[in-house]
Amino acid sequence: MIVDYIGCQHKHPEDFHIDRPQGLENHILLLIKSPALFSVNGALVPVRKNSFVIYKAGVPHEYGANKEPYIDDFIHFHFEEGDEEYFLSHNMVFNRPVYVGELTECSEILRNMCFEFCTPDEDRAEAMNLYFRLLILKLGRAVRGTSLNSSDLNSDHFHSLRAIREKIFSTHAFRMTIDEMARAANVSRSYFQHSYKMLFGQSVRDDILQSRMSHAKLLLSSTKIPVSAISEQCGYNNDVHFMRQFKNYTGLTPTEYRKRYSDKK
């Protein structure tokens, strides 16, 4: 992607209105951070904050404030070869607003893009492209998250689930049960499991296993800590259970893994 122009946290007055009957020469992505009005099928309709829209070049569009100041982040850009396919592979929809419920991570990425856009370094274009791809990946995840059911996952639940996931990957001896996590997120057990997988692409059990196994591999390959101690550090009460899961996950026993990979250090 080639970024032509970018801005974050742009605020406009309550009478803000844009009408582009011929569209733009480039594509535009908007992260909508306030209630707004957007033209859909020829009529201006309300669009909630925490929505986004991507208008392709040459596509007419009209939008503006809805009874309060209008705020958005935006990117004007061009596709390079393969870029449009990347967008489509991550559930991107063109030319109509899409509500995703939460834009915090995406807005942070775009803010980093703004800083990078003003950087004179020769690798700026590469960095911008990587940030842009990450932004689209995150938006794609957010789009998947809105298909949980007819009621949108609210912001409090999203932050609770994200906090739990961050704890899983930072606390390798994580021991909370599914029921305890669901209570922490203030949702039912079944809703927690379903919404977690929809938001993050894999189950909470898979995330816990991945976190434990990644830490175990690091310790086995870089330390001489006994396998029993590694088992405990990775949240296991039973060494046999740890060794069985480790072999299922890697194809090697912990001892075999250490012998194979620590020799290369």
Secondary structure as the mmCIF struct_conf table of DSSP 4:
data_model
#
loop_
_struct_conf.conf_type_id
_struct_conf.id
_struct_conf.beg_label_comp_id
_struct_conf.beg_label_asym_id
_struct_conf.beg_label_seq_id
_struct_conf.end_label_comp_id
_struct_conf.end_label_asym_id
_struct_conf.end_label_seq_id
STRN STRN1 ILE A 2 HIS A 12
TURN_TY1_P TURN_TY1_P1 GLU A 14 ASP A 15
STRN STRN2 HIS A 17 ARG A 20
TURN_TY1_P TURN_TY1_P2 PRO A 21 GLN A 22
BEND BEND1 GLU A 25 ASN A 26
STRN STRN3 HIS A 27 ILE A 32
BEND BEND2 SER A 34 SER A 34
STRN STRN4 ALA A 36 VAL A 40
TURN_TY1_P TURN_TY1_P3 ASN A 41 GLY A 42
STRN STRN5 ALA A 43 VAL A 47
BEND BEND3 LYS A 49 ASN A 50
STRN STRN6 SER A 51 TYR A 55
HELX_LH_PP_P HELX_LH_PP_P1 LYS A 56 LYS A 56
TURN_TY1_P TURN_TY1_P4 ALA A 57 GLY A 58
STRN STRN7 HIS A 61 ALA A 65
BEND BEND4 ASN A 66 GLU A 68
STRN STRN8 TYR A 70 HIS A 78
TURN_TY1_P TURN_TY1_P5 GLU A 81 GLY A 82
HELX_RH_AL_P HELX_RH_AL_P1 ASP A 83 SER A 89
TURN_TY1_P TURN_TY1_P6 HIS A 90 ASN A 91
BEND BEND5 ASN A 95 ARG A 96
STRN STRN9 VAL A 98 TYR A 99
BEND BEND6 GLY A 101 GLY A 101
HELX_RH_AL_P HELX_RH_AL_P2 THR A 104 PHE A 117
TURN_TY1_P TURN_TY1_P7 CYS A 118 CYS A 118
TURN_TY1_P TURN_TY1_P8 GLU A 122 ASP A 123
HELX_RH_AL_P HELX_RH_AL_P3 ARG A 124 GLY A 145
TURN_TY1_P TURN_TY1_P9 THR A 146 SER A 147
BEND BEND7 LEU A 148 SER A 151
HELX_LH_PP_P HELX_LH_PP_P2 ASP A 152 ASN A 154
HELX_RH_AL_P HELX_RH_AL_P4 SER A 155 SER A 170
TURN_TY1_P TURN_TY1_P10 HIS A 172 ALA A 173
HELX_RH_AL_P HELX_RH_AL_P5 ILE A 178 ALA A 185
TURN_TY1_P TURN_TY1_P11 ASN A 186 ASN A 186
BEND BEND8 VAL A 187 VAL A 187
HELX_RH_AL_P HELX_RH_AL_P6 ARG A 189 PHE A 200
BEND BEND9 GLY A 201 GLN A 202
HELX_RH_AL_P HELX_RH_AL_P7 VAL A 204 SER A 222
HELX_RH_AL_P HELX_RH_AL_P8 VAL A 227 GLN A 233
TURN_TY1_P TURN_TY1_P12 CYS A 234 GLY A 235
BEND BEND10 ASN A 237 ASN A 237
HELX_RH_AL_P HELX_RH_AL_P9 ASP A 239 THR A 250
BEND BEND11 GLY A 251 LEU A 252
HELX_RH_AL_P HELX_RH_AL_P10 PRO A 254 SER A 262
TURN_TY1_P TURN_TY1_P13 ASP A 263 LYS A 264
#
